[in-house]
Amino acid sequence: MEPSPNRASTAPDATPDTTPDTSGALQLMEETFGFLHSAALRTAARLRLADHLADGPRTPAELASATGTDGTALRRLLRLLASRGVFQEDEAGAFGLTPAASALRTGVPGSLHAAVLLLTDDMFLRPSADLAETVRTGESAFPRVFGTPFFQHLEGDSAAREVFDAGMAAFSGPLDDAVAAAYPFPDRGTVVDVGGGRGGLLRSVLLRHPGLSGVLFDRAPALREPLLDQDELTGRWRAEPGDFFEAVPKGDIHVLKHVLPDWSDADCVRILRSCRRALAPGGRVLIVDAAPPPGNTPHPGKDLDILMLTALGGSTRTPAELASLFTQAGLHHVRTLPTPGFASIVEAEAAAD
């Protein structure tokens, strides 16, 4: 007998799938636990666990003995980090390095140890906890939390300044060679590293382009231990202290790496105008930042943007947003070049009068 067309079929392939889709909930929980992931990573950095694993895997008990920690608690910490690709547990229960964990080692090329300690420090953690108020007011949380603006706090706290300087050098250091290789610097001329700190970027540029000379420009405290004191660069660079809001040294290429995100739009225009006044004819201004792309694509620049918002009241800007600042400063956006790292090179020239 034919089944009635008005009766629901009982065939297996007609059974409705009532299995709930939990992927969204699982993703939400993963995001919620993000603060624990950062805390675990900071703990691993403070204990220098990666250094203790440089010669091969070790058990939690062995690591606990070496670090003066509780073996059971340490195993649980390592288990969490291993689940996220930081360290790896073998069949014997010992933990070893992964590529991510290797970057936590100290004293090795590309080490991010100091950067992890900076980005998980109270100077960023506590303002981020007040993000709701920052979103409500649009104002940085740092003065509310610490009682003073970010850079004034660093001036009065030498320990915090040391953490900041070391962390920024580690955070931005891996970009130096990438930027020096990605941009077609001229054969001759002067490169001014504006707000250049210890001068890692300037060093990479001068080493790769032997016809160039350079000026490392920053506030005096940041210039105390430059990285350019090596034989190949003798006589090709100088350090000059100053305030980039007032003036910068004259040059053919002005490079600002991880400088503008620290400041408001109005302050950025002031800095860029200083560069515009000091720019030689035909010169260029290069902004090296984690300029985030439009749309929903994940990008470190979008994370850093919230960090800047809560701690400094600044912004990690898209190339289009930077172009708007250029226009206000008498500059013209030329192009945006990618690098092998997370940052881009946003190039500008003097606008026609």
C-alpha positions as CSV (number, residue, x, y, z in Angstrom):
1,M,0.0,0.0,0.0
2,E,1.3,3.5,-0.9
3,P,1.9,5.8,2.1
4,S,-0.5,8.6,2.5
5,P,0.9,11.9,1.1
6,N,-0.5,13.6,4.3
7,R,1.5,11.3,6.7
8,A,5.1,12.2,7.6
9,S,7.5,9.7,6.2
10,T,9.3,7.4,8.7
11,A,12.2,6.7,6.3
12,P,15.6,7.1,8.0
13,D,16.7,9.8,5.6
14,A,13.7,11.9,6.5
15,T,14.4,12.0,10.3
16,P,15.0,15.7,11.2
17,D,18.5,16.3,12.7
18,T,17.8,17.7,16.2
19,T,21.5,17.7,17.3
20,P,22.2,21.2,18.6
21,D,25.0,23.1,17.0
22,T,27.3,23.9,19.9
23,S,30.2,25.3,17.9
24,G,29.3,28.9,18.7
25,A,29.0,28.1,22.4
26,L,32.4,26.4,22.4
27,Q,34.0,29.3,20.7
28,L,32.4,31.7,23.2
29,M,33.8,29.7,26.1
30,E,37.2,29.6,24.5
31,E,37.2,33.4,24.2
32,T,36.0,33.8,27.8
33,F,39.0,31.8,29.1
34,G,41.4,34.0,27.3
35,F,42.6,35.8,30.5
36,L,43.7,32.4,31.8
37,H,45.7,31.7,28.7
38,S,47.5,35.0,29.1
39,A,48.1,34.3,32.8
40,A,49.5,30.9,32.1
41,L,51.8,32.2,29.4
42,R,53.1,35.0,31.7
43,T,53.7,32.4,34.4
44,A,55.7,30.2,32.0
45,A,57.8,33.3,31.0
46,R,58.5,34.3,34.6
47,L,59.6,30.8,35.5
48,R,61.7,30.6,32.3
49,L,60.3,27.1,31.6
50,A,61.4,27.3,27.9
51,D,65.0,27.8,29.0
52,H,64.8,24.8,31.2
53,L,63.7,22.7,28.3
54,A,66.4,23.9,25.8
55,D,68.2,20.5,26.2
56,G,65.2,18.3,25.7
57,P,61.9,17.3,27.4
58,R,61.6,17.1,31.1
59,T,58.9,15.9,33.5
60,P,56.9,18.3,35.6
61,A,58.7,16.9,38.7
62,E,62.1,17.7,37.2
63,L,60.9,21.2,36.1
64,A,59.4,21.8,39.6
65,S,62.7,20.9,41.2
66,A,64.5,23.3,38.8
67,T,62.1,26.2,39.3
68,G,61.1,25.8,43.0
69,T,57.5,25.2,42.2
70,D,54.8,22.7,43.1
71,G,55.0,19.7,40.7
72,T,51.2,19.1,40.5
73,A,50.3,22.7,39.9
74,L,53.1,23.0,37.3
75,R,51.9,20.0,35.4
76,R,48.4,21.5,35.2
77,L,49.9,24.7,33.9
78,L,51.9,22.9,31.3
79,R,48.9,20.8,30.2
80,L,46.9,24.0,29.5
81,L,49.7,25.6,27.5
82,A,50.3,22.3,25.6
83,S,46.7,22.3,24.6
84,R,47.3,25.6,22.9
85,G,50.5,24.6,21.1
86,V,52.8,26.2,23.7
87,F,54.9,23.2,24.9
88,Q,54.1,19.6,24.0
89,E,53.5,16.5,26.2
90,D,55.0,13.2,25.1
91,E,53.7,9.7,25.9
92,A,56.0,9.5,29.0
93,G,54.4,12.6,30.5
94,A,57.4,14.8,29.8
95,F,57.0,18.3,28.3
96,G,59.1,19.7,25.5
97,L,59.4,22.8,23.3
98,T,57.3,23.7,20.3
99,P,58.0,26.5,17.9
100,A,55.9,28.8,20.0
101,A,57.6,27.7,23.2
102,S,61.0,28.2,21.6
103,A,60.2,31.9,21.2
104,L,59.8,32.1,25.0
105,R,63.5,31.2,25.4
106,T,65.8,34.1,26.5
107,G,68.9,35.1,24.7
108,V,68.0,33.6,21.4
109,P,67.3,35.4,18.1
110,G,63.6,36.3,17.8
111,S,63.0,35.8,21.5
112,L,59.6,37.1,22.6
113,H,60.2,36.5,26.3
114,A,60.4,40.2,27.2
115,A,57.5,41.0,24.9
116,V,55.2,38.5,26.7
117,L,56.2,39.9,30.1
118,L,55.3,43.4,28.9
119,L,52.0,42.6,27.2
120,T,50.8,40.6,30.2
121,D,52.0,43.2,32.7
122,D,49.7,45.1,35.1
123,M,50.3,48.3,33.1
124,F,48.2,46.7,30.3
125,L,46.2,44.1,32.3
126,R,44.5,46.5,34.8
127,P,43.4,49.1,32.2
128,S,41.9,46.3,30.0
129,A,39.8,45.2,32.9
130,D,38.2,48.6,32.8
131,L,37.4,48.3,29.1
132,A,33.6,48.8,29.6
133,E,34.2,52.3,31.0
134,T,36.6,53.1,28.2
135,V,34.0,52.1,25.6
136,R,31.4,54.2,27.4
137,T,33.6,57.3,27.6
138,G,36.1,56.8,24.8
139,E,38.9,57.7,27.2
140,S,41.9,55.7,28.2
141,A,41.5,53.7,31.4
142,F,45.2,54.1,32.4
143,P,44.9,57.5,34.2
144,R,41.8,56.2,36.1
145,V,43.6,53.1,37.2
146,F,47.1,54.4,37.9
147,G,46.4,58.1,38.5
148,T,48.6,59.4,35.7
149,P,48.9,59.1,31.9
150,F,50.9,56.1,30.6
151,F,54.2,57.8,29.7
152,Q,54.2,59.9,32.8
153,H,53.8,56.7,34.8
154,L,56.9,55.3,33.0
155,E,58.9,58.4,33.8
156,G,58.2,57.9,37.5
157,D,58.6,54.2,37.7
158,S,62.1,53.0,36.6
159,A,61.1,49.3,36.9
160,A,58.1,49.7,34.6
161,R,60.2,51.7,32.2
162,E,62.7,48.8,32.0
163,V,59.9,46.3,31.4
164,F,58.5,48.6,28.7
165,D,61.8,49.2,26.9
166,A,62.8,45.6,26.9
167,G,59.4,44.4,25.9
168,M,59.1,46.8,23.0
169,A,62.5,45.9,21.7
170,A,61.6,42.2,21.8
171,F,58.1,42.8,20.3
172,S,59.4,44.9,17.4
173,G,62.8,43.4,16.9
174,P,61.8,40.6,14.6
175,L,60.4,43.2,12.2
176,D,63.6,45.1,11.7
177,D,65.2,42.9,9.0
178,A,61.8,42.3,7.4
179,V,61.3,46.1,7.0
180,A,64.8,46.7,5.8
181,A,64.4,44.1,3.1
182,A,60.8,44.9,2.1
183,Y,61.2,48.6,1.4
184,P,63.3,49.9,-1.6
185,F,65.5,52.3,0.3
186,P,67.6,54.6,-1.8
187,D,71.4,54.1,-2.4
188,R,72.3,57.4,-0.8
189,G,70.7,59.7,1.8
190,T,69.9,60.0,5.5
191,V,67.4,57.8,7.3
192,V,65.9,59.2,10.5
193,D,64.5,56.6,12.9
194,V,61.9,58.8,14.7
195,G,61.1,57.5,18.2
196,G,63.6,54.7,17.4
197,G,64.5,53.7,20.9
198,R,67.7,51.6,20.8
199,G,67.8,51.7,17.0
200,G,67.2,48.1,16.0
201,L,65.4,49.1,12.8
202,L,68.0,51.7,11.9
203,R,70.8,49.2,12.4
204,S,69.1,46.7,10.0
205,V,68.6,49.4,7.4
206,L,72.2,50.6,7.5
207,L,73.7,47.1,7.4
208,R,71.6,46.2,4.4
209,H,72.2,49.5,2.6
210,P,75.9,50.6,3.0
211,G,75.4,53.9,1.2
212,L,73.0,55.3,3.7
213,S,73.7,57.2,6.9
214,G,71.3,57.5,9.9
215,V,70.0,59.5,12.8
216,L,68.6,57.7,15.8
217,F,66.1,60.2,17.3
218,D,64.2,59.8,20.6
219,R,64.0,61.2,24.1
220,A,67.3,61.0,25.9
221,P,66.5,58.1,28.3
222,A,65.6,55.8,25.4
223,L,69.0,56.5,23.7
224,R,71.2,55.2,26.5
225,E,72.0,51.8,25.1
226,P,71.9,52.0,21.3
227,L,72.3,48.8,19.2
228,L,74.4,50.5,16.5
229,D,77.8,50.4,18.1
230,Q,79.5,48.0,15.8
231,D,82.4,48.3,13.4
232,E,80.4,48.2,10.1
233,L,78.5,51.3,11.2
234,T,81.2,53.4,12.6
235,G,80.8,57.0,11.3
236,R,77.5,56.3,9.6
237,W,75.1,57.3,12.4
238,R,74.5,59.6,15.3
239,A,72.0,59.7,18.2
240,E,70.1,62.9,18.7
241,P,67.7,63.5,21.7
242,G,64.6,65.6,21.3
243,D,60.8,65.8,21.2
244,F,59.1,64.8,18.0
245,F,56.2,67.0,18.8
246,E,58.5,70.0,18.4
247,A,60.9,69.0,15.6
248,V,62.8,66.1,14.2
249,P,66.2,66.0,12.3
250,K,66.3,66.6,8.6
251,G,66.5,63.5,6.4
252,D,65.5,61.8,3.2
253,I,63.5,59.0,4.8
254,H,61.7,59.4,8.2
255,V,60.7,56.0,9.7
256,L,58.2,55.7,12.5
257,K,57.9,52.2,13.7
258,H,55.2,51.5,16.4
259,V,55.1,55.2,17.3
260,L,51.7,56.6,16.1
261,P,49.5,53.9,17.8
262,D,50.6,55.5,21.1
263,W,49.0,58.8,20.4
264,S,45.7,60.4,19.5
265,D,44.9,61.6,16.0
266,A,45.7,65.2,16.9
267,D,49.0,64.2,18.4
268,C,49.8,62.0,15.4
269,V,49.2,65.0,13.0
270,R,51.7,67.1,15.1
271,I,54.3,64.3,14.8
272,L,53.8,64.0,11.1
273,R,54.0,67.7,10.6
274,S,57.4,67.7,12.3
275,C,58.5,65.0,9.8
276,R,57.0,67.0,6.9
277,R,59.0,70.1,7.8
278,A,62.2,68.1,8.1
279,L,61.7,66.1,4.9
280,A,64.2,66.6,2.1
281,P,62.8,67.2,-1.4
282,G,61.5,63.9,-2.8
283,G,61.8,62.3,0.6
284,R,59.4,59.8,2.2
285,V,57.8,59.1,5.5
286,L,57.3,55.4,6.4
287,I,54.9,54.3,9.0
288,V,55.6,50.7,10.2
289,D,52.6,49.4,12.1
290,A,50.2,46.5,12.4
291,A,47.7,48.2,10.1
292,P,44.6,46.0,10.4
293,P,42.7,45.0,7.2
294,P,39.0,45.8,6.8
295,G,36.3,43.2,7.4
296,N,36.2,40.2,9.7
297,T,39.7,38.8,9.1
298,P,41.6,38.2,12.3
299,H,44.7,40.3,12.6
300,P,47.1,41.3,15.5
301,G,46.5,44.9,14.7
302,K,42.9,44.6,15.9
303,D,44.1,43.2,19.3
304,L,46.7,45.9,19.6
305,D,44.1,48.5,18.8
306,I,42.2,47.6,22.0
307,L,45.4,47.6,24.0
308,M,46.2,51.1,22.7
309,L,42.6,52.3,23.4
310,T,42.6,51.2,27.1
311,A,46.2,52.0,28.0
312,L,47.2,55.1,25.9
313,G,44.1,56.4,24.3
314,G,45.8,55.8,20.9
315,S,44.8,53.6,17.9
316,T,46.2,51.0,15.5
317,R,45.1,52.6,12.3
318,T,44.2,51.2,8.9
319,P,46.0,52.5,5.8
320,A,42.9,54.6,5.0
321,E,42.9,56.1,8.5
322,L,46.6,56.9,8.2
323,A,46.0,58.5,4.8
324,S,43.6,60.9,6.5
325,L,46.2,61.9,9.0
326,F,48.8,62.4,6.2
327,T,46.4,64.8,4.5
328,Q,46.1,66.9,7.6
329,A,49.9,67.0,8.0
330,G,50.7,68.0,4.4
331,L,51.6,64.6,3.2
332,H,50.2,62.3,0.6
333,H,49.6,58.5,0.9
334,V,51.7,56.7,-1.8
335,R,51.3,53.0,-1.1
336,T,51.1,50.3,1.5
337,L,53.7,47.5,1.4
338,P,53.4,44.2,3.2
339,T,56.2,42.6,5.2
340,P,56.8,38.9,6.2
341,G,55.7,39.9,9.7
342,F,52.5,41.3,11.1
343,A,53.2,44.9,10.2
344,S,52.9,46.8,7.0
345,I,54.9,49.8,5.6
346,V,52.6,52.7,4.9
347,E,54.5,55.2,2.7
348,A,53.8,58.9,2.3
349,E,55.4,61.8,0.5
350,A,55.1,65.6,0.7
351,A,51.8,66.8,-0.8
352,A,51.9,69.3,-3.6
353,D,51.7,72.9,-2.4
